[in-house]
């Protein structure tokens, strides 16, 4: 049995995602999204009341897949917590080296909307980053590392700092370096907790 074709709404979100990620949200018009999705502008506005709502839906569609990917990379990695966290950075270093990579969609959108802190997309982006941080803190707490919330926040700073610097230099080695720093941070925390070997 053939799979059901995607709904009109999901087609519009997929088209918006391709365009917004490739070109930025301000550079892409609603007309361009409608054309890419092969719908009329009227149909697009039937599903989304405004471009702002469409931008929010674009980020919402990235939320769970991105979190699931990070969690899978963590689960697949061998070794203790420091190596598992470092594995996320290593996999990202491979991803950011690809020609199609244009940066973290959440951070790029936040930069474009920096003067609009109440924008729904800003709230979605912030919630996404907080969900990753909370998940990471849970893993660190389960590994009995001290101050897991603070450690998770520090790892997030390394991760997003890596994203930002790579946009400037286009060099994935920065993400590798950030991963090494994250591993060292967690290994030091494990030693403070009296764990004989964290890796």
Rosetta blueprint (number, residue, H / E / L):
1 X L
2 X L
3 X L
4 X L
5 X L
6 X L
7 X L
8 X H
9 X H
10 X H
11 X H
12 X H
13 X H
14 X H
15 X H
16 X H
17 X H
18 X H
19 X H
20 X H
21 X H
22 X H
23 X H
24 X L
25 X L
26 X L
27 X L
28 X L
29 X L
30 X H
31 X H
32 X H
33 X H
34 X H
35 X H
36 X H
37 X H
38 X L
39 X L
40 X L
41 X H
42 X H
43 X H
44 X H
45 X H
46 X H
47 X H
48 X L
49 X L
50 X L
51 X H
52 X H
53 X H
54 X H
55 X H
56 X H
57 X H
58 X H
59 X H
60 X H
61 X H
62 X H
63 X H
64 X H
65 X H
66 X H
67 X H
68 X H
69 X H
70 X H
71 X H
72 X H
73 X H
74 X H
75 X H
76 X H
77 X L
78 X L
79 X L
80 X L
81 X H
82 X H
83 X H
84 X H
85 X H
86 X H
87 X H
88 X H
89 X H
90 X H
91 X H
92 X H
93 X H
94 X H
95 X H
96 X H
97 X L
98 X L
99 X L
100 X L
101 X L
102 X L
103 X L
104 X L
105 X H
106 X H
107 X H
108 X H
109 X H
110 X H
111 X H
112 X H
113 X L
114 X L
115 X L
116 X L
117 X L
118 X L
119 X L
120 X H
121 X H
122 X H
123 X H
124 X H
125 X H
126 X H
127 X H
128 X H
129 X H
130 X H
131 X H
132 X H
133 X H
134 X H
135 X H
136 X H
137 X H
138 X H
139 X H
140 X H
141 X H
142 X H
143 X L
144 X L
145 X L
146 X L
147 X L
148 X H
149 X H
150 X H
151 X H
152 X H
153 X H
154 X H
155 X H
156 X H
157 X H
158 X H
159 X H
160 X H
161 X H
162 X H
163 X H
164 X H
165 X H
166 X H
167 X H
168 X H
169 X H
170 X L
171 X L
172 X L
173 X H
174 X H
175 X H
176 X H
177 X H
178 X H
179 X H
180 X H
181 X H
182 X H
183 X H
184 X H
185 X H
186 X H
187 X H
188 X H
189 X H
190 X H
191 X H
192 X H
193 X L
194 X L
195 X L
196 X L
197 X L
198 X L
199 X L
